[in-house]
Amino acid sequence: MDIRLIAMDMDGTLLNPAQQVSPGNAEALRKARAQGIHLAICSGRSPGDIGLFAIENGLEDCALLALNGLYCQRDVHSAPFAQHVLDEETLREAMRIIRDEKQPFACYAQNRLVIFPQDDEDAKTFFTVHDQHPDGPQILYGEEGFAQLTEGVNKMISFAPDQESWERTRKRLLELPRLEVSTSWPLDFELMPKEWGKGTAVAELAAQLGLTADQVMTIGDYDNDESMIRWAGLGVAMANATDCIKNAAQFITLSNAEDGVAHAIEQFALK
């Protein structure tokens, strides 16, 4: 295979259980870049958070497909080449449903994060490694914070307290015709504009680079990675991936505790 673009998820994939890019993964990514292979991190995290991970590991020219591919940059310092937001009616209805179920939720808008917690502990659920960094996501709260948003909401995340609440909420959310309902963690919801996500973001980036799907390898572990795993010429599932992702992939690599990203890169991309 002639792999010219590698797009990978972060949590459960590129990051190890300690929420770090391991030396092994970082070294494999730098080798791939030295061979002219393009890199992309495709994550549900905010662009500032992803960008700081990239900078810390010497990958400033890595593409950032942030917020599940709804806010995309060609590299850490460039302006977005694509951005998609929830329409106002869908956003308000989804917020109403989640509030009815008394679940904490957050609205992600570019590099801002507006948290609607049920209690003080809930707020910590949405914090990231870089939430205190000046270039990290700006944390806002409630309606006052929501009023500061100017470019729309790219996605929402909420957490159900138990399986029964999760299933009840999911059923209601699926009735909204312009809402994409996915998960990235047990009992959570990732809510996005319909028909946009990681797969469309990787396809859009590949087109800009003049590449076909056969030249792209994607690596992921959770259900919100499915669209990019299926789109790529080579979709790779982590050993710790869900059954959904393993069934969609052509290859299963090692776990995120065993440098599974590096293993896949060495198997299929490095010469």
N, C-alpha and C positions, 0 to 999 in steps of 0.2 A: 504494500500500500504506500501511496505517496501522501502522507499526512502533512498538510500545510497550515492547519489551524487546529488548536486544541482548546476546547471550551470546557471549563470544569466548575462544578458547584463548590461552595466553601464548607459549610457546616456538615460534618459527617463524611466529607470527601477530601478536600484539600487540607482542611484543618484536622489535627489529631484530637484525641479526647481532651487534651489540655488547652484546646482552642489556639493552637499555634501551627504555623507552617513548619514542619519538621525540616532539619538540615537535608535529609535525603530528598524530600519533595522539592525543596528550593533548588538544590543542585541539579536535579533532573530538568526543572523548568528553565534554568539558565542555559543548560546544554542545548535544549530544544531551541531556545531563542538564538543561540550562537549559530545554529544550523539554518537560520532563516525561517523557522516555524513561528507563526503568529500565535499569541496566547490570549485567552479571554477568561476572566472570572465571571461566572454567571450565577448570581446569588440573590436571595431575597433581601439582603442587607442594603443599607443606604449607600450611595456612591462614595461619600466621605469615609465611611467605615472601611469599605473594600479598598479604596485608594490608599489608605494608610497602611493596610496589610501589604499591598503591592510595593509601596515605597520602602517599607521596612525590610523587604526581601529582595531588593534590587530589581524590581519588575515594573518600573515606572511607565514603560511603553506597552504594558499589558492593557488590553481593552477591558472596560468595565461595563458589564451588562447587569446593572443594578436593579433592585426592586423587582426581581423575577423577569428581567428583560424589558421593563417598562421605562427605564431611564438609562440610555446607552451612550458611552463615550469611547472614542477610539484609543485614548490613553488617559492616564491619570489627570493630566493638565488641560485636556481639550474640552471644548464646549460639547454638549450632547448632540449626537447625530440623529437620535430618535427619542421621543417621549410620548407616552400615552397615559391618559387619565380617565378615571371613572366619570361618567356623566352625572350631573347633579341629582337627577331623580333617582337613579340607581344607588348612588352614594347615600342619600338621605334615607331611603327605604331599608338598605342594609344596616345602617346605624340604628334605625328604629327596631328592627328585628333583634339585633344583638342586645340593645338596651332592654327589650322585653324579657330576654333570657337572663338579664343581670350578669352579663359576662364582661370582663375587662377587654378593652380593645384599643387599637392605635391606628392612626391614619399616617401613612408615609407619603410625604410630598417633597420630591427632589431630595435635598439634604436636611429636611426638617421632619421631626417625628412628634405628632400630637397624641398624647396618652390620655385615655379616659379610664382611670383605674376604679375598681370597686373599693379598694383600700390601699394603704401605703405599700404593702408587700407586693400588690399587683404591679405597681409601677416598675419595680425592679426587674420584672419578667422581660420587659422590652429594652432594657439597657444593653449596651454593647461594650466591647473592650475599649472603644475610643469615644465614649459619650462625653468624657471630660476634656477631650482634645479640642483645641480651637478650630481644627479642620474637620473634626468629626461631626456626626449628626447633631443638629440643634434640637434640644428637648423642650417641648412646650406641653401645656396641660389644658384639657377641657375646652369649653366653648371660647374662652378668652384666647387661648392659643390657636384654636381652629380659625378664628377670625383674622389671624395674621397671615394665613395662607393666601397666595396670590395666583398660583399657576395650576391649581387643582390638585386632587389627591390621586396618586398613582395606584396605591393599593391599601388595603386594610388587613390587619391581623387581629384575631380574637382567640380567646382560650376558654373552652368549656370546662366546667368543674368535674364532669363525669360523662360516661359514655351515653347515658340516656339524654342528657342535655345536648351533647354533641349531635346525636342523631336527629333530635327534634329541630335543632337550629339548622342543620344541614338541609333537611327537607324544606324548610321555609325559604332558605337562601336560594336553593335550586329553582324555585319558582320565578325568580327574577330573570327575565330573558336576556338582559345585557350584562350579566354578571358571571364571571368564571370563578368557580369554587374549587379550591385545591387545598392540599395540606403539606406542611413541611415538618411536622412534629406531631406526636400523638395528642389528640383532642384539640388541635388548633385548626383555624381556618385562615387561608390566604385568599383574599377576595380581590379580583382584578377585572379590568375590562374584558369582555367576551372575545375570545379568539386571539388574544395577545398573551405572550408568555415567553418562556425561555427558548422554545423552539423557533418562534418567529424572530426573536432577537438574534439568535445564532445565524439563521438564514439570511437576515438583513446584513449582518456584519460580513458573512461570507460573500454575498453579492458585491458589497463594496470593495472587497479584496480581490474580486475576480475569481473566486473559488467555487467549485461545485460541492455538493454534499459528500461525494466520494473522497474528497480531500480533507474532510473534517472528522475529528474524533471528539466525542463528548463523554464526560465522566460525571456520574451522579449517584445519589444514594436514596433520595426520597421522592414521593409521588409528584411533587412539583417539577421534577427533572424529566418526567416522562416525555414531554413533547420534544425536548432537544435530544434525548436518547434515541427516539424513533426517527427523527429527521436526519441525523448524521449518517454518513457512510459507515462509521464504526461507533456504535454506542456501547459504552463500558459501564457496568454496574460495580459498585464497591461490594466487597464480601459482606459488609454490614448493611447493605441496601434492603429495601422492602421487596417483597415478592413481585410487586407491580413492576419495579425497575429491573429486577433480575430477568423477568419474563420478556421485557422489552429490549434488553441488551443482547449483543452478539458475543460479549466476553465478560467474564466476572473476574475482577482483579482482587488483590489482597484488601484487607480492611484499612480504615483510616488510621488505625493504631500501628499498621505495618507498612506505611508508605505505599499504599495502594496506587496513588496517582503516579508516583515515580515508577512503579512496576509496570503500569500500562504504557507509560511513555517509552520506557526502555524496550518493551516488547514490540511496539508498533511504530514508533516515530523516529527514534534515534538511529543513525546510520554508522 
